[in-house]
Amino acid sequence: MDAYVAEIWKLENKFSRLEIQHVIRDNNMAADVLSKLGSDRAKVPPGIFIHELHHPSITITDPMIIDSGPSEPIREFMMIDTNWRTPIIDFIKEQMLPPRIETIGMKATKIMRHSKNNILIDDKLYKRGVGTRILMKCISTKEGKDILQEIHDGSCGNHAASRTLVGKAFRSGSYWPTALVDAENLVRRCPGCQYFAKQIHLPAHNLITIPPSWPFACWSLDMIEPLPIATGGFTHILVAVNKFTKWIEYKPITKISSDRPVDFICDILHQFGFPNTIITDLGSNFTS
């Protein structure tokens, strides 16, 4: 890359303005696709202009000395739109798929599947949240990375896990498909995250074992919530698991109150006898 940059600088006196931009790998999918087509000697799709070089365009004889090879005419290349929102917007508006969609790494089925959970409002793409159905604004990958960086390094930032960063970004009303991968890369590059990840933040305490010595003597009690309203108005489920036999008992309930776990435990008493231990997560409905 340094060799090619040096060649570009030799041409600066032939232009009124010269600007060199470094494009990060995630935003350079078009070049990656074109390079793979060349290295694999695959069939080049229509609309892509190619020029064969039978000799190297530059030769490096010394790490500090760069010799220019034979001059090549200016060639024209077709730029491929790598904005992930564009194919989905085109399909929603006009039911149109991009030509040669394999050149941008997106299949027709993938575009059609993603479009079902998206909606256009004033020509802006929004995604429906899973479960909540709350609309999240679809943004570019660069904007998403800036949001993750602000969450991570901002005034209220912290060295959190990648899924925590993505959750905060999505709760702010933004969405892009590579959020989790971008967050993982951000965490890997942060020295602070790697340092704190090795630390155990729990206070030191002696290990308390739970010996399941006999059947139905030790139960663990928990509640699953929230669930879609089922027939009868049930919204929560009380679950008890026996530590020895792994036997499961459950009871759907309509409201969270202390009398519901009492009734549930009474049912277990009448069926399996009086237990020696009941383990809970100290929820308010269990401790009241």
WOCOR-V91176 format. One record per backbone hydrogen bond with DSSP energy under -0.5 kcal/mol. NH is the residue of the N-H (numbers start at 1). CO is the residue of the C=O. Records with the same first field share a line. If there is no record, write none. Layout:
NH: CO + CO
//
This chain:
5: 1
6: 2
7: 3
8: 4
9: 5
10: 6
11: 8
12: 9
14: 11
15: 12
23: 21
24: 22
27: 24
28: 25
32: 28
33: 29
34: 30
35: 31
36: 32
37: 33
38: 34
39: 35
40: 36
41: 38
42: 37
48: 45
49: 47
54: 52
59: 67
61: 59 + 65
62: 65
65: 62
67: 59 + 65
69: 57
79: 77
82: 80
84: 82
86: 83
87: 83
88: 84
89: 85
90: 86
91: 87
92: 88
93: 89
94: 90
95: 91
96: 90
101: 98
103: 100
104: 101
105: 102
106: 101
111: 107
112: 108
113: 109
114: 110
115: 111
116: 112 + 113
117: 114
118: 115
119: 126
121: 124
124: 121
126: 119
127: 136
128: 117
129: 134
132: 130
133: 129
136: 127
137: 173
138: 125
139: 175
144: 140
145: 141
146: 142
147: 143
148: 144
149: 145
150: 146
151: 147
152: 148
153: 149
154: 150
157: 154
158: 151
160: 158
165: 161
166: 162
167: 163
168: 164
169: 165
170: 166
171: 167
172: 168
173: 170
174: 169
175: 137
179: 176
182: 178
183: 179
184: 180
185: 181
186: 182
187: 183
188: 184
189: 185
190: 186 + 187
191: 189
194: 190
195: 191
196: 192
197: 193
198: 194 + 195
199: 196
201: 199
209: 207
211: 209
212: 210
213: 211
217: 214
219: 277
220: 241
221: 279
222: 239
224: 237
227: 235
230: 234
233: 230
235: 253
236: 253
237: 224
238: 251
239: 222
240: 249
241: 220
242: 247
243: 218
246: 242
249: 240
251: 238
253: 236
257: 255
260: 257
261: 257
262: 258
263: 259
264: 260
265: 261
266: 262
267: 263
268: 264
269: 265
270: 266
271: 267
272: 268
273: 268 + 269
276: 217
277: 217
279: 219
286: 283
287: 283
288: 284
//
